[in-house]
Amino acid sequence: MKITALTTYLVPPRWLFLRVDTDSGISGWGEPVLEGRASTVAAAVDALSSYLVGKDPGHIEDHWNVLYRGGFYRGGPILMSAMAGIDQALWDIKGKDLGKPVYELLGGPVRQRIQVYSWIGGDRPADTAHAAQEAVARGFRAVKMNATEECHYIDSHATVERVLENVQAIRDAVGKDIGIGLDFHGRVHKPMAKVLLRELAPFNLMFIEEPVLSEHLECLPELAALSPAPIALGERLYTRYDFKRVLQTGGVDIIQPDPSHAGGITETRKIAAMAEAWDVALALHCPLGPIALAANLQLDGLCHNAFIQEQSLGIHYNSNNDLLDYVVDRHVFSYENGYVAMPENPGLGIEVNAAYVSERARIGHQWRNPVWRHADGSVAEW
């Protein structure tokens, strides 16, 4: 079997899909996207494709190493996201060729299902308490929200009060048994993170995500000593070498690599295994499309330290299209009592509606991150 073509599809709401075709008639799908930089990643996929055309798609580990090491310059969000989608598609082909889900090819499943959580907002805070109630009514047992809007290096006590009031409203709305993840989203600098972590102790949070940006790893042990909940981090890290520094520095209890940013199934599995050696949990990042979620679930099936899965069904970004629009079987991600079952079909476990993908790619998208500013006019972290 030989690879014959790699084709990317820029589709609403903000995703990039990849189809890898072979001369056997088997095609694999991946999701090589970086939110706000999808077209740039598509160009990177195109640049890598000349090496892959004509190669055996089954040599996944070797292809990964050539694409990573063979270009001299390596790592970073664009290259690793391009490689991620290619890697996902190659695993999809191998699984389809052998008639097995990817997790069966990599040792078999360690679980039959995994807990999922619902994102409920927090940007320009709307009625997050009501959104949390709706999520619980749909069966979710855990929710996640962004903690704050713009937050300066040293901000006002009113900013802190708004965070506390919002979290209190959610806890009052859903009760003590629902998990609440609070995402600082890298918007909070160390001085204010210290204040917020101290004040959040009464709420019994499930985890606190990105209390500071990943650039500031040296702060994490100090913040961890103050934190009333496990600290999660990693959506903006891209290789096992990035995560090696996280684990060596300490202070992180949950890593959150994104298999559409961190080199695909091949690399993310290695990252997860490293974390397991440090007794650190895994909660894969995935506010993306159906192919990305399918790849995440293959890893959840494999990785013993995985405990919960992010997913984007109904997220506010998905205004034009949602997860299930692009798959043939809309029951493939059936959430029940806050869990989703491991896919059992070959490859990534989903059948992509190729005709609809092509149709929506004619519309495409130009999604960009919002640009926020502080009251003084300086740019704020989004």
DRENDO-1510 file (C-alpha; in Angstrom, 1 decimal, always signed):
<recs>
REC; n; res; u; v; w
REC; 1; MET; +0.0; +0.0; +0.0 .
REC; 2; LYS; +1.3; +3.5; -0.9 .
REC; 3; ILE; +0.2; +7.0; +0.0 .
REC; 4; THR; -1.1; +8.8; -3.1 .
REC; 5; ALA; -2.4; +12.2; -1.9 .
REC; 6; LEU; -2.9; +14.4; +1.2 .
REC; 7; THR; -5.8; +16.8; +0.9 .
REC; 8; THR; -6.7; +19.5; +3.5 .
REC; 9; TYR; -10.2; +20.9; +4.1 .
REC; 10; LEU; -10.8; +24.2; +5.9 .
REC; 11; VAL; -14.3; +23.8; +7.3 .
REC; 12; PRO; -16.6; +25.8; +9.6 .
REC; 13; PRO; -16.7; +26.6; +12.4 .
REC; 14; ARG; -12.8; +26.8; +12.8 .
REC; 15; TRP; -11.4; +23.4; +11.9 .
REC; 16; LEU; -9.0; +21.9; +9.4 .
REC; 17; PHE; -9.5; +18.3; +8.3 .
REC; 18; LEU; -7.0; +16.1; +6.4 .
REC; 19; ARG; -7.6; +13.1; +4.2 .
REC; 20; VAL; -4.7; +10.8; +3.3 .
REC; 21; ASP; -5.5; +8.6; +0.3 .
REC; 22; THR; -3.8; +5.3; -0.7 .
REC; 23; ASP; -3.6; +3.2; -3.8 .
REC; 24; SER; -5.6; +0.4; -1.9 .
REC; 25; GLY; -8.7; +2.6; -1.7 .
REC; 26; ILE; -8.4; +3.1; +2.1 .
REC; 27; SER; -8.3; +6.7; +3.2 .
REC; 28; GLY; -7.5; +8.0; +6.7 .
REC; 29; TRP; -8.6; +11.2; +8.3 .
REC; 30; GLY; -6.8; +13.6; +10.7 .
REC; 31; GLU; -7.4; +17.0; +12.2 .
REC; 32; PRO; -4.2; +19.1; +11.9 .
REC; 33; VAL; -5.5; +22.4; +13.2 .
REC; 34; LEU; -4.3; +25.2; +15.4 .
REC; 35; GLU; -7.1; +27.5; +16.4 .
REC; 36; GLY; -6.7; +30.8; +14.7 .
REC; 37; ARG; -3.9; +29.5; +12.5 .
REC; 38; ALA; -5.6; +26.8; +10.4 .
REC; 39; SER; -4.4; +28.1; +7.0 .
REC; 40; THR; -0.8; +28.2; +8.2 .
REC; 41; VAL; -1.1; +24.6; +9.4 .
REC; 42; ALA; -2.5; +23.6; +6.0 .
REC; 43; ALA; +0.5; +25.1; +4.4 .
REC; 44; ALA; +2.8; +23.1; +6.7 .
REC; 45; VAL; +0.9; +19.9; +5.8 .
REC; 46; ASP; +1.4; +20.7; +2.1 .
REC; 47; ALA; +5.1; +21.2; +2.8 .
REC; 48; LEU; +5.4; +17.8; +4.5 .
REC; 49; SER; +3.3; +15.9; +1.9 .
REC; 50; SER; +6.0; +15.6; -0.7 .
REC; 51; TYR; +8.0; +13.3; +1.5 .
REC; 52; LEU; +5.0; +11.1; +2.2 .
REC; 53; VAL; +3.5; +10.5; -1.2 .
REC; 54; GLY; +4.6; +7.2; -2.5 .
REC; 55; LYS; +5.5; +5.8; +1.0 .
REC; 56; ASP; +4.0; +2.9; +2.8 .
REC; 57; PRO; +1.4; +4.5; +5.3 .
REC; 58; GLY; +2.1; +1.7; +7.8 .
REC; 59; HIS; +5.5; +2.9; +8.8 .
REC; 60; ILE; +4.1; +5.4; +11.2 .
REC; 61; GLU; +6.9; +5.7; +13.7 .
REC; 62; ASP; +9.5; +6.1; +11.0 .
REC; 63; HIS; +7.5; +8.7; +9.2 .
REC; 64; TRP; +7.0; +10.6; +12.4 .
REC; 65; ASN; +10.7; +10.7; +13.1 .
REC; 66; VAL; +11.6; +11.8; +9.6 .
REC; 67; LEU; +9.0; +14.6; +9.6 .
REC; 68; TYR; +10.2; +15.7; +13.0 .
REC; 69; ARG; +14.0; +15.2; +12.8 .
REC; 70; GLY; +14.6; +15.5; +9.1 .
REC; 71; GLY; +13.8; +19.1; +8.7 .
REC; 72; PHE; +16.5; +20.3; +11.2 .
REC; 73; TYR; +14.1; +22.9; +12.7 .
REC; 74; ARG; +11.5; +21.2; +14.9 .
REC; 75; GLY; +8.8; +21.5; +17.4 .
REC; 76; GLY; +6.4; +24.5; +17.8 .
REC; 77; PRO; +2.7; +24.7; +17.3 .
REC; 78; ILE; +2.5; +24.9; +13.5 .
REC; 79; LEU; +4.8; +22.0; +12.7 .
REC; 80; MET; +3.6; +19.7; +15.5 .
REC; 81; SER; -0.1; +20.4; +14.6 .
REC; 82; ALA; +0.6; +19.5; +10.9 .
REC; 83; MET; +2.4; +16.3; +12.0 .
REC; 84; ALA; -0.5; +15.6; +14.4 .
REC; 85; GLY; -3.1; +15.4; +11.7 .
REC; 86; ILE; -0.9; +13.3; +9.5 .
REC; 87; ASP; -0.2; +10.9; +12.3 .
REC; 88; GLN; -3.9; +10.6; +13.2 .
REC; 89; ALA; -4.7; +9.8; +9.5 .
REC; 90; LEU; -1.9; +7.2; +9.2 .
REC; 91; TRP; -3.2; +5.4; +12.3 .
REC; 92; ASP; -6.8; +5.6; +10.9 .
REC; 93; ILE; -5.5; +3.9; +7.7 .
REC; 94; LYS; -3.7; +1.2; +9.7 .
REC; 95; GLY; -6.7; +0.5; +11.8 .
REC; 96; LYS; -9.0; +0.3; +8.9 .
REC; 97; ASP; -6.6; -2.0; +7.0 .
REC; 98; LEU; -6.4; -4.4; +9.9 .
REC; 99; GLY; -10.1; -4.0; +11.0 .
REC; 100; LYS; -9.3; -2.8; +14.5 .
REC; 101; PRO; -9.6; +0.4; +16.5 .
REC; 102; VAL; -6.2; +2.1; +17.0 .
REC; 103; TYR; -6.2; +1.3; +20.8 .
REC; 104; GLU; -6.3; -2.4; +19.9 .
REC; 105; LEU; -3.2; -2.1; +17.8 .
REC; 106; LEU; -1.3; -0.4; +20.7 .
REC; 107; GLY; -2.0; -2.9; +23.5 .
REC; 108; GLY; -5.8; -3.0; +23.9 .
REC; 109; PRO; -8.1; -0.9; +26.0 .
REC; 110; VAL; -7.6; -0.3; +29.7 .
REC; 111; ARG; -11.2; +1.1; +30.0 .
REC; 112; GLN; -14.5; +0.8; +28.3 .
REC; 113; ARG; -15.6; +4.4; +28.9 .
REC; 114; ILE; -14.3; +7.8; +30.1 .
REC; 115; GLN; -15.9; +10.7; +31.8 .
REC; 116; VAL; -16.5; +13.8; +29.7 .
REC; 117; TYR; -17.0; +17.4; +30.8 .
REC; 118; SER; -18.9; +20.3; +29.3 .
REC; 119; TRP; -17.5; +23.8; +28.8 .
REC; 120; ILE; -20.0; +26.4; +30.1 .
REC; 121; GLY; -18.5; +29.8; +29.3 .
REC; 122; GLY; -16.9; +32.4; +31.5 .
REC; 123; ASP; -15.7; +34.8; +28.8 .
REC; 124; ARG; -17.5; +38.1; +29.2 .
REC; 125; PRO; -19.4; +36.1; +31.8 .
REC; 126; ALA; -23.0; +35.3; +30.8 .
REC; 127; ASP; -25.2; +33.0; +32.9 .
REC; 128; THR; -22.7; +30.3; +33.6 .
REC; 129; ALA; -24.8; +29.0; +36.5 .
REC; 130; HIS; -27.7; +28.3; +34.1 .
REC; 131; ALA; -25.3; +26.8; +31.6 .
REC; 132; ALA; -24.0; +24.5; +34.3 .
REC; 133; GLN; -27.5; +23.4; +35.3 .
REC; 134; GLU; -28.3; +22.6; +31.6 .
REC; 135; ALA; -25.1; +20.5; +31.3 .
REC; 136; VAL; -26.0; +18.6; +34.4 .
REC; 137; ALA; -29.5; +18.0; +33.1 .
REC; 138; ARG; -27.9; +16.5; +29.9 .
REC; 139; GLY; -26.1; +14.0; +32.1 .
REC; 140; PHE; -22.7; +15.7; +32.6 .
REC; 141; ARG; -21.1; +15.2; +36.0 .
REC; 142; ALA; -18.4; +17.8; +35.4 .
REC; 143; VAL; -18.2; +21.2; +33.9 .
REC; 144; LYS; -15.4; +23.7; +33.1 .
REC; 145; MET; -15.5; +27.5; +32.8 .
REC; 146; ASN; -13.0; +30.3; +32.2 .
REC; 147; ALA; -12.3; +32.1; +35.5 .
REC; 148; THR; -11.9; +35.7; +34.5 .
REC; 149; GLU; -11.9; +38.3; +31.8 .
REC; 150; GLU; -8.8; +40.5; +31.3 .
REC; 151; CYS; -6.6; +40.4; +34.4 .
REC; 152; HIS; -3.7; +42.8; +34.8 .
REC; 153; TYR; -0.4; +41.9; +36.6 .
REC; 154; ILE; -1.9; +43.6; +39.7 .
REC; 155; ASP; -5.7; +43.9; +39.4 .
REC; 156; SER; -8.5; +45.1; +41.6 .
REC; 157; HIS; -10.3; +43.3; +44.4 .
REC; 158; ALA; -13.4; +43.8; +42.4 .
REC; 159; THR; -11.9; +41.4; +39.7 .
REC; 160; VAL; -11.3; +38.8; +42.4 .
REC; 161; GLU; -14.9; +39.2; +43.8 .
REC; 162; ARG; -16.4; +38.7; +40.3 .
REC; 163; VAL; -14.5; +35.4; +40.0 .
REC; 164; LEU; -15.7; +34.2; +43.4 .
REC; 165; GLU; -19.3; +35.2; +42.9 .
REC; 166; ASN; -19.4; +33.4; +39.6 .
REC; 167; VAL; -17.9; +30.2; +41.0 .
REC; 168; GLN; -20.3; +30.4; +44.0 .
REC; 169; ALA; -23.3; +30.8; +41.7 .
REC; 170; ILE; -22.3; +27.6; +39.8 .
REC; 171; ARG; -21.6; +25.6; +43.0 .
REC; 172; ASP; -25.0; +26.7; +44.4 .
REC; 173; ALA; -26.7; +25.8; +41.1 .
REC; 174; VAL; -25.3; +22.3; +40.7 .
REC; 175; GLY; -24.5; +21.2; +44.2 .
REC; 176; LYS; -21.4; +19.7; +45.9 .
REC; 177; ASP; -21.1; +16.5; +43.8 .
REC; 178; ILE; -20.5; +18.0; +40.4 .
REC; 179; GLY; -16.9; +18.6; +39.4 .
REC; 180; ILE; -15.9; +22.1; +38.5 .
REC; 181; GLY; -12.8; +22.9; +36.5 .
REC; 182; LEU; -11.7; +26.5; +36.6 .
REC; 183; ASP; -9.5; +27.7; +33.7 .
REC; 184; PHE; -7.4; +30.7; +34.3 .
REC; 185; HIS; -6.6; +30.4; +30.5 .
REC; 186; GLY; -3.1; +32.0; +31.0 .
REC; 187; ARG; -4.9; +35.3; +31.5 .
REC; 188; VAL; -3.7; +35.6; +35.1 .
REC; 189; HIS; -0.2; +36.7; +36.1 .
REC; 190; LYS; +1.6; +35.3; +39.1 .
REC; 191; PRO; +0.8; +38.1; +41.5 .
REC; 192; MET; -3.0; +37.7; +41.0 .
REC; 193; ALA; -2.8; +33.9; +40.7 .
REC; 194; LYS; -1.5; +33.9; +44.3 .
REC; 195; VAL; -4.5; +35.9; +45.4 .
REC; 196; LEU; -7.1; +33.9; +43.5 .
REC; 197; LEU; -5.7; +30.5; +44.5 .
REC; 198; ARG; -6.0; +31.5; +48.2 .
REC; 199; GLU; -9.6; +32.8; +47.8 .
REC; 200; LEU; -10.8; +29.7; +45.8 .
REC; 201; ALA; -10.3; +27.2; +48.7 .
REC; 202; PRO; -14.0; +26.9; +49.8 .
REC; 203; PHE; -15.3; +25.7; +46.4 .
REC; 204; ASN; -13.8; +22.2; +46.2 .
REC; 205; LEU; -12.7; +22.6; +42.6 .
REC; 206; MET; -11.9; +19.6; +40.4 .
REC; 207; PHE; -8.8; +21.3; +39.0 .
REC; 208; ILE; -7.4; +24.8; +38.2 .
REC; 209; GLU; -6.1; +25.0; +34.7 .
REC; 210; GLU; -3.2; +27.2; +33.4 .
REC; 211; PRO; -2.9; +29.3; +36.6 .
REC; 212; VAL; -0.1; +31.0; +34.7 .
REC; 213; LEU; +1.2; +30.6; +31.1 .
REC; 214; SER; +3.4; +27.7; +30.4 .
REC; 215; GLU; +6.3; +30.1; +29.8 .
REC; 216; HIS; +6.4; +30.6; +33.6 .
REC; 217; LEU; +7.0; +27.0; +34.7 .
REC; 218; GLU; +9.3; +28.1; +37.4 .
REC; 219; CYS; +6.3; +29.7; +39.2 .
REC; 220; LEU; +4.4; +26.4; +39.5 .
REC; 221; PRO; +5.9; +24.9; +42.6 .
REC; 222; GLU; +5.2; +28.1; +44.5 .
REC; 223; LEU; +1.6; +28.3; +43.1 .
REC; 224; ALA; +1.0; +24.6; +43.8 .
REC; 225; ALA; +1.8; +25.1; +47.4 .
REC; 226; LEU; -1.0; +27.7; +47.6 .
REC; 227; SER; -3.5; +25.9; +45.3 .
REC; 228; PRO; -6.7; +24.3; +46.9 .
REC; 229; ALA; -7.1; +22.0; +43.9 .
REC; 230; PRO; -4.9; +20.0; +41.4 .
REC; 231; ILE; -3.1; +22.2; +38.8 .
REC; 232; ALA; -3.6; +21.3; +35.2 .
REC; 233; LEU; -1.5; +22.6; +32.3 .
REC; 234; GLY; -0.3; +21.7; +28.8 .
REC; 235; GLU; -2.6; +22.7; +26.0 .
REC; 236; ARG; +0.1; +25.1; +24.7 .
REC; 237; LEU; +2.9; +22.5; +24.8 .
REC; 238; TYR; +3.8; +20.4; +21.8 .
REC; 239; THR; +6.4; +17.7; +22.4 .
REC; 240; ARG; +7.6; +15.2; +25.0 .
REC; 241; TYR; +10.5; +17.6; +25.5 .
REC; 242; ASP; +8.2; +20.4; +26.5 .
REC; 243; PHE; +6.5; +18.1; +29.0 .
REC; 244; LYS; +9.8; +16.8; +30.3 .
REC; 245; ARG; +10.5; +20.3; +31.7 .
REC; 246; VAL; +7.0; +20.5; +33.2 .
REC; 247; LEU; +7.4; +17.2; +35.0 .
REC; 248; GLN; +11.0; +18.0; +36.2 .
REC; 249; THR; +9.9; +21.4; +37.5 .
REC; 250; GLY; +7.0; +20.0; +39.4 .
REC; 251; GLY; +3.8; +21.6; +40.7 .
REC; 252; VAL; +1.5; +20.1; +37.9 .
REC; 253; ASP; -0.9; +17.4; +38.8 .
REC; 254; ILE; -2.7; +17.0; +35.5 .
REC; 255; ILE; -1.2; +17.4; +32.0 .
REC; 256; GLN; -3.4; +18.4; +29.1 .
REC; 257; PRO; -1.6; +17.8; +25.8 .
REC; 258; ASP; -3.8; +18.2; +22.6 .
REC; 259; PRO; -3.3; +15.3; +20.2 .
REC; 260; SER; -4.1; +17.7; +17.3 .
REC; 261; HIS; -1.3; +20.0; +18.5 .
REC; 262; ALA; +1.2; +17.7; +20.2 .
REC; 263; GLY; +2.3; +15.4; +17.3 .
REC; 264; GLY; -0.7; +13.2; +17.1 .
REC; 265; ILE; -1.4; +9.8; +18.7 .
REC; 266; THR; +2.3; +8.7; +18.4 .
REC; 267; GLU; +3.7; +11.6; +20.4 .
REC; 268; THR; +0.9; +12.1; +22.8 .
REC; 269; ARG; +1.0; +8.5; +24.0 .
REC; 270; LYS; +4.7; +9.0; +24.9 .
REC; 271; ILE; +3.8; +12.2; +26.7 .
REC; 272; ALA; +1.1; +10.4; +28.7 .
REC; 273; ALA; +3.5; +7.6; +29.6 .
REC; 274; MET; +6.1; +10.1; +30.9 .
REC; 275; ALA; +3.5; +11.7; +33.1 .
REC; 276; GLU; +2.4; +8.3; +34.4 .
REC; 277; ALA; +5.9; +7.7; +35.6 .
REC; 278; TRP; +5.6; +11.0; +37.7 .
REC; 279; ASP; +2.2; +9.9; +39.0 .
REC; 280; VAL; +0.6; +12.8; +37.0 .
REC; 281; ALA; -2.9; +12.5; +35.6 .
REC; 282; LEU; -4.0; +13.0; +31.9 .
REC; 283; ALA; -6.9; +15.1; +30.7 .
REC; 284; LEU; -6.5; +15.5; +27.0 .
REC; 285; HIS; -7.3; +19.0; +25.5 .
REC; 286; CYS; -10.0; +18.9; +22.8 .
REC; 287; PRO; -12.2; +21.9; +22.0 .
REC; 288; LEU; -12.1; +20.8; +18.4 .
REC; 289; GLY; -13.9; +18.7; +15.8 .
REC; 290; PRO; -15.0; +15.1; +15.5 .
REC; 291; ILE; -11.8; +13.7; +14.1 .
REC; 292; ALA; -9.8; +15.2; +16.9 .
REC; 293; LEU; -12.2; +13.8; +19.5 .
REC; 294; ALA; -12.0; +10.3; +17.9 .
REC; 295; ALA; -8.2; +10.4; +18.2 .
REC; 296; ASN; -8.4; +11.6; +21.8 .
REC; 297; LEU; -10.7; +8.6; +22.6 .
REC; 298; GLN; -8.2; +6.2; +21.1 .
REC; 299; LEU; -5.6; +7.5; +23.6 .
REC; 300; ASP; -8.1; +7.5; +26.5 .
REC; 301; GLY; -8.6; +3.8; +25.7 .
REC; 302; LEU; -4.8; +3.2; +26.0 .
REC; 303; CYS; -3.6; +5.5; +28.8 .
REC; 304; HIS; -4.1; +4.4; +32.3 .
REC; 305; ASN; -3.7; +7.9; +33.8 .
REC; 306; ALA; -6.5; +9.4; +31.7 .
REC; 307; PHE; -9.4; +10.4; +33.9 .
REC; 308; ILE; -11.6; +12.8; +32.0 .
REC; 309; GLN; -12.0; +14.1; +28.4 .
REC; 310; GLU; -12.7; +17.5; +27.1 .
REC; 311; GLN; -15.2; +17.7; +24.2 .
REC; 312; SER; -16.8; +20.5; +22.3 .
REC; 313; LEU; -20.4; +19.4; +21.4 .
REC; 314; GLY; -22.5; +22.6; +21.7 .
REC; 315; ILE; -19.6; +24.8; +22.6 .
REC; 316; HIS; -20.1; +28.5; +21.7 .
REC; 317; TYR; -17.5; +28.4; +18.9 .
REC; 318; ASN; -19.6; +25.8; +17.0 .
REC; 319; SER; -22.2; +28.3; +15.7 .
REC; 320; ASN; -22.2; +27.3; +12.0 .
REC; 321; ASN; -21.4; +23.6; +12.4 .
REC; 322; ASP; -21.0; +21.2; +15.2 .
REC; 323; LEU; -19.2; +17.9; +15.9 .
REC; 324; LEU; -21.9; +15.5; +14.6 .
REC; 325; ASP; -22.5; +17.4; +11.3 .
REC; 326; TYR; -19.4; +15.9; +9.8 .
REC; 327; VAL; -19.9; +12.2; +10.7 .
REC; 328; VAL; -22.1; +9.6; +9.1 .
REC; 329; ASP; -23.2; +8.0; +12.3 .
REC; 330; ARG; -24.4; +10.7; +14.6 .
REC; 331; HIS; -24.6; +8.2; +17.5 .
REC; 332; VAL; -20.8; +7.7; +17.5 .
REC; 333; PHE; -20.2; +10.0; +20.5 .
REC; 334; SER; -23.1; +8.8; +22.7 .
REC; 335; TYR; -22.8; +10.5; +26.1 .
REC; 336; GLU; -24.5; +8.6; +28.9 .
REC; 337; ASN; -24.4; +9.6; +32.6 .
REC; 338; GLY; -21.4; +11.8; +32.0 .
REC; 339; TYR; -19.4; +9.2; +30.1 .
REC; 340; VAL; -18.6; +8.3; +26.5 .
REC; 341; ALA; -17.8; +4.8; +25.4 .
REC; 342; MET; -14.6; +3.9; +23.6 .
REC; 343; PRO; -15.2; +3.7; +19.8 .
REC; 344; GLU; -15.3; +0.1; +18.6 .
REC; 345; ASN; -15.1; +0.6; +14.8 .
REC; 346; PRO; -11.8; +0.3; +12.9 .
REC; 347; GLY; -9.2; +3.1; +12.8 .
REC; 348; LEU; -10.2; +6.2; +14.7 .
REC; 349; GLY; -13.7; +4.7; +15.0 .
REC; 350; ILE; -15.7; +7.2; +13.0 .
REC; 351; GLU; -16.9; +7.5; +9.4 .
REC; 352; VAL; -16.4; +11.0; +8.1 .
REC; 353; ASN; -19.0; +12.4; +5.7 .
REC; 354; ALA; -16.6; +13.2; +2.9 .
REC; 355; ALA; -19.2; +14.8; +0.6 .
REC; 356; TYR; -20.3; +17.1; +3.3 .
REC; 357; VAL; -16.7; +18.0; +4.2 .
REC; 358; SER; -16.1; +19.0; +0.6 .
REC; 359; GLU; -19.3; +21.0; +0.5 .
REC; 360; ARG; -18.4; +23.0; +3.7 .
REC; 361; ALA; -14.8; +23.5; +2.6 .
REC; 362; ARG; -16.1; +25.6; -0.2 .
REC; 363; ILE; -17.3; +28.0; +2.5 .
REC; 364; GLY; -14.3; +27.6; +4.8 .
REC; 365; HIS; -13.6; +30.0; +7.6 .
REC; 366; GLN; -11.3; +32.8; +8.8 .
REC; 367; TRP; -11.6; +32.3; +12.5 .
REC; 368; ARG; -9.2; +34.4; +14.6 .
REC; 369; ASN; -8.6; +34.7; +18.3 .
REC; 370; PRO; -10.2; +37.8; +19.8 .
REC; 371; VAL; -7.8; +40.6; +20.7 .
REC; 372; TRP; -8.5; +42.0; +24.2 .
REC; 373; ARG; -7.0; +45.1; +25.8 .
REC; 374; HIS; -6.8; +46.3; +29.4 .
REC; 375; ALA; -8.3; +49.6; +30.5 .
REC; 376; ASP; -4.9; +51.3; +30.0 .
REC; 377; GLY; -4.8; +50.2; +26.4 .
REC; 378; SER; -2.2; +47.5; +26.7 .
REC; 379; VAL; -2.9; +44.2; +25.0 .
REC; 380; ALA; -4.4; +41.5; +27.4 .
REC; 381; GLU; -4.0; +37.8; +27.3 .
REC; 382; TRP; -7.0; +36.0; +25.8 .
</recs>
